[in-house]
Amino acid sequence: MRSFISPMLCDPKRMNYALRSATLAALGLFATTVATNAQSAAQPTPTVRDITYATTDSASRPGHLLDLYLPSGATRPTPVVIFSSGSA
């Protein structure tokens, strides 16, 4: 009777290597899937948009604007996160 077990799986070192490789490949696929889903998720819309916090001398530019993203249904004070992106 002929064995259908791969010779690679009979050697414990090779079997360990094969299992590690398969695990890393599965984790890589999972991470790629999660990252793709996170990027395609809908972006939240601001609760209050374009609040001017600094004006400019030029009439063609609006100055520095701020958007507020407030949590819906908050019944108590919530933490604040400020993200500033290059206003030079």
Contacts in CASP RR format, 6 or more apart in sequence:
PFRMAT RR
TARGET T0000
AUTHOR 0000-0000-0000
METHOD contacts of the structure
MODEL  1
MRSFISPMLCDPKRMNYALRSATLAALGLFATTVATNAQSAAQPTPTVRD
ITYATTDSASRPGHLLDLYLPSGATRPTPVVIFSSGSA
8 14 0 8 1.000
8 15 0 8 1.000
8 18 0 8 1.000
9 15 0 8 1.000
9 18 0 8 1.000
44 69 0 8 1.000
46 67 0 8 1.000
46 68 0 8 1.000
46 69 0 8 1.000
47 68 0 8 1.000
47 69 0 8 1.000
47 70 0 8 1.000
48 67 0 8 1.000
48 68 0 8 1.000
48 70 0 8 1.000
49 67 0 8 1.000
49 68 0 8 1.000
50 62 0 8 1.000
50 65 0 8 1.000
50 66 0 8 1.000
50 67 0 8 1.000
51 65 0 8 1.000
51 66 0 8 1.000
51 67 0 8 1.000
51 68 0 8 1.000
52 62 0 8 1.000
52 63 0 8 1.000
52 64 0 8 1.000
52 65 0 8 1.000
52 66 0 8 1.000
53 64 0 8 1.000
53 65 0 8 1.000
53 66 0 8 1.000
54 63 0 8 1.000
54 64 0 8 1.000
55 63 0 8 1.000
56 62 0 8 1.000
56 63 0 8 1.000
56 64 0 8 1.000
64 87 0 8 1.000
71 78 0 8 1.000
END
